[in-house]
Amino acid sequence: MTTISLKLPDSLEARLTAEAKRRRTTKSAIVRDAVEQAFAKKKGFVSCADLVRDLIGSQPGPRDASTNKKYLEDYGLERRHRTR
């Protein structure tokens, strides 16, 4: 991965810092995403992931939910509770 430097106005850097904190990620990751989105829009291609990018990671849950199969063991099974 190549490193570049970037000069930002103080107000934009403050917004970037706040967004990184909100998303619990790095400023570099946000800048990379923004550059990728800019190039994707230029080509006219928008994926489903692009449409929900700001929602990814915004809901509480286990950090390994997408890779740990134990969370899917009973997914979709209807559970019936008997009442007495």
HELIX and SHEET records of a PDB file:
HELIX    1   1 ASP A   10  ARG A   23  1                                  14    
HELIX    2   2 LYS A   27  LYS A   43  1                                  17    
HELIX    3   3 CYS A   48  VAL A   52  1                                   5    
HELIX    4   4 LYS A   69  LEU A   72  5                                   4    
END                                                                             
